């Protein structure tokens, strides 16, 4: 670009521009051939030199479609700076395609005006063509999402008039966020209040974004400051819910039992995932329990005596006093050891613990170990007490703990049986449908 032309556009010196045109009528024609991306029109539009712009677009209208290094036209720059009259002048010489030109970031002149909160420019652009405000960016976002991302409430409020309430409720960005999702993420109380004034948006309490989160779920993942508390109060007043509260939608013929069972199956699956992550720790615990039972079997309470010819290692002292009690202790201890080894084998086998049968078996074996450990402890302390007297508190705690084990074992078995019956009935109904198709 000619140095004098650059200085003239920078200062808006119309007299110098006219002098340069009189001296060389081709001075403007050489601009596209130069290595400079910013034309005099870009500079004049950015600086707000209206008269200078008028001469340039009159002498060389094609300059209005020239792009700078960021693929912006002069209209982009004038819109961002809020030069309303220059915007009007450029709109007169630029084709409708030029109004929609996007820079390297996918932003039109209207987007830049909204980001800079140039309301007068926004009004001029919308009056020229209302469809400009409804067009999507390359990534699928609307200009309303851009306004919320930049915290520009007034432009968002004005531009939202281009959509009806139903459209406002369903407009999503590239991540599936509605306007309300994004306003909650940005912690914009004023915008949230404005959006919730619309009945169609208040009715979207269970709409989820691309990550499966409702507006209330999104809020749970945001910093919990005073603004978040105010937004939570607004959402709760509008009866917004979390996704997990609306995840189960049952058909008209499904029973309440099936509904509760679905929740239980989900919980069992989550528990199976936890078991998978803790497989090594569970294996270590099972091996320790098996080793403890093994040690108790070889070294019973009271020790052994070698005055008998029944075995090379001697007999347990308890067999001398009461054989029946020793047999009970030995049976309980053996079951604990065998079940602990069974759990270790199950964990070592690599079978997915999310499998319903494996999960049921693992739960049942663990509960059985806990139950028998409590029984063994209770019977042993009773046998060591005078006249088998046991403290009432200890007795109640042991009985309560054993009752809980039995209850949980029954619950797991009950729902496992339901699952098996449901699978069998489903397979039977599928077989009948297939048979009816081929008949």
N, C-alpha and C positions, 0 to 999 in steps of 0.2 A: 504494500500500500504506500502511496506517495506520502512523504513525511508531512507536507503541508495539509494534505487531505485528512490525515490522521489528527493533526492538531485542530483543524477546523471542526471535525466531528466531535472531538473531545470537549471543545469549548462551546460548540453550537454557533460558531461564527458564520453566519449566513453570507456576509459580505465577502469573506475569504473564499467560501464555496463558489459563489457566483464568479469571482475573479478567476478561480482555477478552471471553471467550466468555459469561460471566455478564452482563456489562454490555451486550453486543450479540451476540445469537445469529447475526446475519447477517454478522459481520465476515469470516468465511471465504468467504461467498458473493460478496462484493464483489471478491474478489481477481481473478477472471478479467476483471472490467470495468475494472480499473485499467490504466494505461499501462506498468506495470512488467512486464518479462518474467520476472524471477526471482521465483518464489513463495516464501513462507516455508518450504515444503518443500524447495525447491532449496537455500536457505541453510542450513537445519538439516541436510540430508543432506551438504552440503559440509563443514560444521563438525563433523559426527559426533555430533549431539545425539539419541541414540536415543529417549529418553523423549518428547522434543518431537515427533519423527517419528511415534511411535506414536499420539499424540493427534491429530495432523493427519490421518493416513490413516484413523483411526477416524471422525473427525468429517466429513471431506471426502475420500473415496477418489479422487475425480476429479482431485485435485491431482497424483496420481502420474503422470498422463498429460499434464500440462501441459509445454509446451516453453519453454525460455528463448530468448535472442536467437540462440543458435547451434543451435537445435533439439535441445537436450539435455533429457532428463528428469532427475528427481532420481536415478533409478537410474544414469544415466551418471556423475553426479558422485560418488555414493557408491562406485561401482565403481572409479573412477579414484583415489579417496582411500583405498581399502582398508577401508572401514567394513563389515565382514562382516555384523554383526547388522542394520544398517540395510538392507543388500542383501537379506537374508532377509525382513525385514519388508515391503519394497517388492514383492518377488516374490509375496507372498501376496495383494496387492491389484491387481497389474498383470496384464492378460491376456497370453497368449503372444505376441500381436502387439506388445505393448509391450516385451517382452524383445528383440525384433528391430528396434526403431526405430533408425534411423540419423540421426546429426547431419548438419550441413551438409557435413561432410567424408566422409560415408559410413561412419562408425564406430558400431558398436553398443556397448552397455556392456561386452561381452566384449572388444572391441577396445581400449577405453580401459584396462581392467584388465590386459590383456596388455602394452600399451605402458608402463604404470606398474609392471609386474612385480608385480602383486598376486596372488600364487599362491592364497591362500585364497579370494579372491573368485572367481577363475577356477574353482576346484574347486566352489564353491557353484553357480555359473551352469551348469557342465557337468552337475552332478548333477541340476539342475532339468530341463535339456533338453540331451542330448548333441548334438543336431542344430545347436545354436547355433554350435558350433565348426567345422562343415562348410559353413556358408553363405558365399556369396561377397559381396564388396562390390560397389558399383555399377560399379566399373572392372574387375571380374573377378578381383581379387586374393583370395587366401585369407588367413585370419588368420595362417597360418604365414609367409607373405611379409611381413606386417606385423611379426611378431616379429623376423624377420631384418633387416628394414629399420631397426628400432629397436635392434638388437643386444640382444635379450632372449632369451638362450639357454634359461633354465629354463622360461619359459612355452612356448617353441617345442617343447622336449623333451616337456613334459607334453601339449600339445595334439596333437602328432604321433601320439599313441596312438589318436586318433580315426580315423586312416587306416591301411590296410594298406600294406605296403612297395611294392607295385606302384603304388598311388595316389600315394604320396609321390614316387615317381620321375617321375611325369608331370604333377604339379600345376604349372601355369604362371600367371604374372601377365599383366597387360595387354600387356607387351612380349615375351611368349613365353619369359620366363626361368623355368627350373625353380628349385626351392629351392637346388640346388647352384650354379647360375649366380649367383643373388643372393648367396649366402654368399661366393662367390669375389670378386664385385664389392665386397662390403662388407669383404673382407679378414678374415673371421671364422674363424680357425683351428679353434677349438673346435667350431663348427657344422659345418665341413667334415669334421672327423674323425668327428663323430657321424653325419653323413649317409652317409659312405663305409663305415660299419660295416654298412650294409644292402646286401645282395647285389643287390637290384633297382636301386639307385642306382649301384652300381659297374658295372652292365651298361649304363649310359646314356652311355658315354664318347664316343659320336658324335652324341648328340642336340644339335641346334642351337636357338638362340633365334630371336626374330623377325628378328634381323639376320644370321642364318646363322652364328653363332659357337657353337662348343662351349665347355665350361667352360675348357678349356685356351686357346682363342682369346681368351676374355674376359680371362683372366689376363695375356695379352701386352699388353693395352691398359690395364692397371692400373699404378699406381706400383710400381716394382720395389724394394721394401724387404725387410727380413728376413722379415716375415710372408708376402709374396708368394713368396719362395724356399721357405719351409716348405710353403705350399700347393702350389706346383709339384711339390715332392718327393712329396707325398701323391697328387696326380693322376697323376704318372708311375708310381708304384708300383701304382696301380689300373688302369694301361694305358689312360689317357685319351689321346685323340688330337686333332689339329687337324682342322678341317673340310676343308682342302685335301688332307689325307692320305686322305680317304674320299670325294672328290668324283667319282671315276670308278667306276661300277658297270657292268660289262659283262655282256652276255647270255651264255648258255652256248655259243653258236656263234660268238662273236667271237674272232678270233685275236689273238696277241700283237702282230703287226704293226699291226693296227687300233688296239690299245690305245696303242701308242707314237705312232702317227700322231695320235690324239686329243690327246695331250699337245702334240705339235708344232703342231697347228692352234691350240690355245689360246695357245701362245707366240707364234705368228704374229699372232694377233688382238691380243694385248697389245702386240706390237711395232707393229702398225698404229695402235693408239691413241696410242702414243708419237710416231710419225711425225706424226700429226694435230696433236699439241700443238706439235711442233717444225717445222712446215711452213715457217715464215718463215726459221728458221735454216738449214734444209736448202737452201732456195732460194738464200739468200745464198752458201752454200758452193759450190753448183753453178755459180752465176754467176761466182764468183771463179776456180774451176777452168777454166771456159770462157774467161774473159778471159786467164788465164795461158797457156793453150794457143794462143789467138789471137795473143798477143804473141810467143810463141816461133816461131810459124809465119812471122810477118812479119819477125822479127829472129832468124834462126837463129844458132847458136853459130859464132863465127868471122866473123860479119858478111857483107857482100855486097861485090862489086866491080863497077864500072861500065865496065869495059873491054870489054864485050860488047854486041853489037847485038841480043841475043835478047829484051830487055825494057827498058822505060823505067826501071825501078827497079833494074836490075842483077841479077846472079845471085848465089846463095849461094856462099860460098867453098868449102864442102864439095863442091859439084858439080864443082869443078875437080880435087879430089883423088880422090874416090871417090863416084860417082853412086849406086851400090847402097846404100851406108850412108845417104846422105842420103834416099833414097826410103823406107827403113825408118823412119827418124826421122820423116819427114813423115807416113807412114801412121799410126804410133802416135799422134802428136800430134793428127792429124785425128780419129781415133776417140775420143780423150779429149775433144776439144772437142765433137764431135757427141753423145756420150753425156751430157756435162754439160748441153748444151742440151736434150737429151731429158728429163733429170730436171727441169730448170727448167720445161719445157712441161707435164710431168705434174703438177708442183706447182701451176702456174698454172691448169690446167684445172679445178680444184676437185673432181676425182674423189675419192671417199672412199678414203683409203689403206688402210682395213681390208679393201678388196676383195682377194681372194686373187691375182687376176691382176696388179693394179697393184702389190701388195706384192712379188710375185715379180719383176716387171719392175724395180721400183725397187732391190731388193736386187742383182739380177744386173747392172744398169747400174753401180751403185756399186762392186761387186766388180771389174768389168771396168776401171773407171777406175783403181782402186787397183793392179790387176795391171799394166796398161800403163804407169802412172806409174813403177812399180818397174823394169819392163823398160827403159823409156827412160832412167831414171837410170843403170842398170847399163851399158847399151851406150855411153852418152855418156862416163861416167868411164873405161870401157875404151878408148875411142878416143882419149882425152886422155892415157892413161898410156903410158910407153915400152914398145914391143912389146906393147901391149894387156894389160899385167900389172895384175891387180887384187889387192888385199890379200885373203887367204883368209877373214878374218873378215867383210869386206864381202860377199864372194861368198856365204858361207853364210847371212848374214842376208837377203840379197836372195832367194836360192833358197827359204829357209824361208818368207819372207813371200809369195812367189808361190805356193808350195805350199798355204799356208793359204787364199789367195784361191780357188784351184781347188777345194780341198776344200769350202769353204763354198758355192761356186757349185754344186757337184755335189749337196750335201745339200739346198739350197733347191729345185733343179730336181727332184730325186728325189721329195721330198714333194709338190711341186706336181703332178707327174705322177700320183702316187697319188691326190691329191685329185680331179683331173680324171677318172680312171678310176672312182673311187668314185661321183662324181656321175653319170657316165654309166650305171653299173650300177644305181644307185638309181632313176634316171629310167626305165630299161628295165624294172625289176621293177614299178614303179608302173603303167607302161603295160600290162604283162601282166596285173596284177591287175584293172585297170579293164576290160580286154578280157574277162577270165573272168567278171566280174560281169554284163556285158551279153550274154554268150553264152546 
